[in-house]
Amino acid sequence: MLPNVNELRQRLMDLHATIAHHEGIVEGLKQDRDIVFSQLSASVSYPILMLPNEITAEIFKWCYVSGLRLAPSTAPMLLTRICHAWRELAFSIPALWHKIDEVELTDPVDDADFIATWFSRAGALPLSLGMIYPEHLESHHLQSLLHCHAQRWQSLDVAAHVDTLLELDNSKPFPGLVELSLASLGQHEQDLSQVEAFRHTPSLRRLSIDSLPPSLLDLPWTQLTKTTFRFISIAECLSFFQRVSRSVMTWRGRPKCVTTCLKNS
């Protein structure tokens, strides 16, 4: 025989009361835990935290793994998750935040905000960025990102579809850009116009291009001291020789690698 309604209501009230009682016990245990943790933290000294900040900062600079700097499980992000002291110290070291080795943009607005926040901790240091820009994203987002830090770029590594690169304008110079890497993510047609976005780069010395003929690029060729070509035809490489008077050139393609050095005359 099933219990009547009054019995069920009474049973429900008893259960609520029991749950409330145990929740009170759990809350009290949590408070006790926090007190014990605070007392332990005050009693125990960690040798690593006894080092001067200047030494710890130098150690931090050697911690990051190239190519994985945006991962929360690697430095510098990992250094901000250990304790409050390390977090504050890591955020105060510009050398940890002036470079992003590789990031694949997915949401141009959120990604731009993230990159801006990252570089905001770099102080006055020159900036370096490596990024993959998918074909489906509009080119003006890329242009906005490049122009936002135009005065501070020292190194740029951009992998994008050639059509995206062609749509970038040359309205802003990159006065401090020393090293530039460009890679095409797709096939390109013949007789295209030139990529002019990096025409005004008076400090450019090192260039690396992947699957992009040099003839597609409007660059200050004669000031380059090192160029690296990947998957470029021999004809394009020979055409390059006519553009430069001094350079160290590396050409990589299938099935072999050819390296040629041009000495200053």
C-alpha positions as CSV (number, residue, x, y, z in Angstrom):
1,M,0.0,0.0,0.0
2,L,1.4,3.4,-1.0
3,P,1.9,6.1,1.7
4,N,-0.7,8.8,1.9
5,V,-0.1,12.4,0.8
6,N,0.6,13.6,4.3
7,E,3.3,11.0,4.9
8,L,5.0,11.9,1.6
9,R,5.0,15.5,2.5
10,Q,6.5,14.8,5.9
11,R,9.1,12.6,4.3
12,L,10.0,15.4,1.8
13,M,10.4,17.9,4.6
14,D,12.6,15.5,6.6
15,L,14.9,15.1,3.5
16,H,15.1,18.8,3.0
17,A,16.1,19.2,6.6
18,T,18.7,16.5,6.4
19,I,20.2,18.0,3.2
20,A,20.4,21.4,4.8
21,H,22.1,19.9,7.9
22,H,24.8,18.2,5.8
23,E,25.3,21.2,3.6
24,G,26.0,23.2,6.7
25,I,28.6,20.6,7.8
26,V,30.2,20.8,4.3
27,E,30.3,24.6,4.4
28,G,31.9,24.5,7.8
29,L,34.5,22.0,6.5
30,K,35.3,24.2,3.6
31,Q,35.9,27.1,6.0
32,D,38.2,25.0,8.1
33,R,40.1,23.9,5.0
34,D,40.7,27.5,3.9
35,I,41.9,28.4,7.4
36,V,44.3,25.5,7.4
37,F,45.5,26.3,3.9
38,S,46.2,29.9,4.9
39,Q,48.1,28.8,8.0
40,L,50.2,26.3,5.9
41,S,51.0,29.0,3.3
42,A,52.2,31.3,6.0
43,S,54.3,28.6,7.7
44,V,56.0,27.0,4.7
45,S,58.6,28.8,2.6
46,Y,59.2,27.8,-1.0
47,P,62.9,28.3,-2.0
48,I,62.0,29.3,-5.5
49,L,60.0,32.3,-4.1
50,M,63.0,33.4,-2.1
51,L,64.9,34.3,-5.3
52,P,65.2,37.9,-6.3
53,N,62.7,38.9,-8.9
54,E,65.5,39.8,-11.3
55,I,66.8,36.2,-11.3
56,T,63.3,34.6,-11.5
57,A,62.6,36.9,-14.5
58,E,65.7,35.7,-16.3
59,I,64.6,32.1,-15.7
60,F,61.2,32.9,-17.0
61,K,62.7,34.2,-20.3
62,W,64.2,30.7,-20.9
63,C,61.0,28.8,-20.2
64,Y,58.9,29.3,-23.3
65,V,58.7,26.7,-26.1
66,S,59.0,28.1,-29.6
67,G,55.8,27.6,-31.6
68,L,53.6,26.9,-28.6
69,R,53.5,30.3,-26.9
70,L,49.7,30.6,-27.0
71,A,49.1,27.3,-25.3
72,P,48.0,27.6,-21.6
73,S,50.1,24.6,-20.7
74,T,53.3,26.2,-21.9
75,A,55.2,29.4,-21.0
76,P,54.6,32.2,-20.7
77,M,50.9,31.5,-20.1
78,L,51.8,28.6,-17.7
79,L,53.9,30.9,-15.6
80,T,50.8,33.0,-14.8
81,R,48.9,30.0,-13.4
82,I,51.3,28.9,-10.7
83,C,50.7,31.5,-8.0
84,H,49.8,35.2,-7.6
85,A,53.5,36.3,-7.2
86,W,54.5,34.5,-10.4
87,R,51.5,35.8,-12.3
88,E,52.3,39.4,-11.4
89,L,56.0,39.0,-12.2
90,A,55.3,37.3,-15.6
91,F,53.0,40.1,-16.6
92,S,55.6,42.6,-15.8
93,I,58.3,41.2,-18.1
94,P,58.0,42.7,-21.6
95,A,60.4,40.1,-23.1
96,L,57.8,37.4,-22.5
97,W,55.1,39.1,-24.5
98,H,56.8,40.8,-27.5
99,K,56.5,37.7,-29.7
100,I,53.8,35.3,-30.9
101,D,55.4,32.4,-32.8
102,E,52.3,31.0,-34.5
103,V,48.5,31.7,-34.2
104,E,45.8,30.6,-36.6
105,L,43.1,33.2,-36.7
106,T,39.5,31.9,-36.5
107,D,37.5,34.9,-35.2
108,P,39.2,38.1,-36.5
109,V,37.6,40.4,-33.9
110,D,38.3,38.2,-30.8
111,D,41.7,37.2,-32.1
112,A,42.7,40.8,-32.7
113,D,41.6,41.7,-29.2
114,F,43.7,38.8,-27.8
115,I,46.8,39.8,-29.8
116,A,46.4,43.4,-28.7
117,T,46.2,42.3,-25.0
118,W,49.2,40.1,-25.4
119,F,51.3,42.8,-27.0
120,S,50.1,45.4,-24.5
121,R,52.4,43.7,-22.0
122,A,55.5,44.0,-24.3
123,G,56.3,47.6,-23.2
124,A,58.3,49.4,-25.9
125,L,59.9,46.3,-27.4
126,P,59.7,45.6,-31.1
127,L,57.0,43.0,-32.0
128,S,57.1,39.7,-33.8
129,L,54.1,37.8,-35.1
130,G,53.6,34.5,-36.9
131,M,50.1,33.8,-38.1
132,I,48.0,31.7,-40.4
133,Y,45.1,33.6,-42.0
134,P,42.4,31.3,-43.5
135,E,41.0,32.1,-46.9
136,H,37.4,32.6,-45.7
137,L,38.3,35.6,-43.6
138,E,38.1,39.0,-45.2
139,S,41.3,40.8,-46.0
140,H,40.5,44.0,-44.2
141,H,40.8,42.2,-40.8
142,L,44.3,41.2,-41.7
143,Q,45.1,44.7,-42.9
144,S,43.8,46.2,-39.7
145,L,45.9,43.9,-37.6
146,L,49.0,44.7,-39.5
147,H,48.5,48.4,-39.5
148,C,47.6,48.5,-35.8
149,H,51.2,47.8,-34.9
150,A,52.9,49.1,-38.1
151,Q,55.5,51.2,-36.3
152,R,56.6,48.3,-34.1
153,W,56.8,45.2,-36.2
154,Q,60.3,43.7,-36.3
155,S,59.4,40.3,-37.7
156,L,56.2,39.1,-39.6
157,D,55.4,35.6,-40.7
158,V,52.1,35.6,-42.7
159,A,50.6,32.5,-44.3
160,A,47.5,33.5,-46.4
161,H,45.9,33.0,-49.7
162,V,47.5,35.1,-52.4
163,D,44.2,36.9,-53.2
164,T,44.2,38.1,-49.6
165,L,47.7,39.4,-49.8
166,L,46.9,41.1,-53.1
167,E,44.0,43.0,-51.5
168,L,46.2,44.6,-48.8
169,D,47.2,48.2,-49.5
170,N,50.5,50.0,-48.9
171,S,49.0,53.0,-47.1
172,K,51.2,52.4,-44.0
173,P,55.0,51.9,-43.9
174,F,56.6,49.3,-41.7
175,P,59.8,51.3,-40.7
176,G,61.2,48.7,-38.2
177,L,60.4,45.5,-40.1
178,V,63.7,43.5,-40.5
179,E,62.4,40.0,-41.3
180,L,59.4,39.0,-43.5
181,S,58.1,35.6,-44.3
182,L,55.2,35.1,-46.7
183,A,53.5,31.9,-47.7
184,S,50.6,31.2,-50.1
185,L,48.0,28.8,-48.8
186,G,46.4,28.2,-52.2
187,Q,47.1,28.2,-55.9
188,H,47.5,31.5,-57.8
189,E,46.8,32.5,-61.3
190,Q,49.4,33.7,-63.8
191,D,49.8,37.4,-64.6
192,L,48.5,38.6,-61.2
193,S,49.1,42.1,-60.0
194,Q,51.8,42.6,-57.3
195,V,51.5,42.4,-53.5
196,E,52.3,45.9,-52.5
197,A,51.6,45.9,-48.8
198,F,55.2,45.6,-47.8
199,R,56.7,48.1,-50.4
200,H,57.6,50.6,-47.7
201,T,60.0,48.6,-45.5
202,P,63.3,50.5,-45.3
203,S,64.8,48.2,-42.7
204,L,63.9,44.9,-44.4
205,R,66.9,42.6,-44.7
206,R,65.7,39.0,-44.5
207,L,62.9,37.6,-46.7
208,S,61.4,34.1,-46.9
209,I,58.7,33.2,-49.4
210,D,56.9,29.9,-49.8
211,S,55.0,29.1,-53.0
212,L,55.0,32.7,-54.0
213,P,57.0,33.8,-57.1
214,P,59.2,36.8,-56.4
215,S,57.7,38.6,-59.4
216,L,54.4,38.9,-57.4
217,L,56.0,40.9,-54.7
218,D,56.7,44.7,-54.7
219,L,59.6,44.8,-52.3
220,P,62.9,46.8,-51.8
221,W,64.9,43.9,-53.3
222,T,68.3,45.6,-53.5
223,Q,68.5,46.1,-49.7
224,L,68.0,42.4,-48.8
225,T,70.9,40.5,-47.4
226,K,69.2,37.1,-47.1
227,T,66.4,35.5,-49.0
228,T,64.9,32.0,-48.7
229,F,62.7,30.6,-51.4
230,R,60.6,27.4,-51.0
231,F,58.9,25.7,-53.9
232,I,59.8,28.4,-56.4
233,S,60.7,27.6,-60.0
234,I,64.3,27.9,-61.2
235,A,63.1,30.5,-63.8
236,E,61.7,32.7,-61.0
237,C,65.0,32.3,-59.0
238,L,67.0,33.4,-62.0
239,S,64.7,36.4,-62.4
240,F,65.4,37.3,-58.8
241,F,69.2,37.5,-59.5
242,Q,68.5,40.4,-61.9
243,R,66.8,42.3,-59.1
244,V,69.5,42.3,-56.4
245,S,73.1,43.3,-56.2
246,R,73.9,41.7,-52.8
247,S,72.2,38.8,-51.0
248,V,72.5,35.4,-49.5
249,M,69.9,33.3,-51.2
250,T,68.6,29.9,-50.3
251,W,66.3,28.0,-52.7
252,R,64.4,25.0,-51.6
253,G,62.2,22.9,-53.9
254,R,61.6,19.4,-55.2
255,P,63.6,17.3,-55.6
256,K,66.7,18.9,-54.3
257,C,67.9,22.0,-52.4
258,V,70.2,24.6,-54.1
259,T,72.0,27.3,-52.1
260,T,73.6,30.2,-53.8
261,C,75.6,33.0,-52.1
262,L,75.9,36.4,-53.7
263,K,78.8,38.5,-52.4
264,N,78.9,42.3,-52.2
265,S,80.7,43.7,-55.2
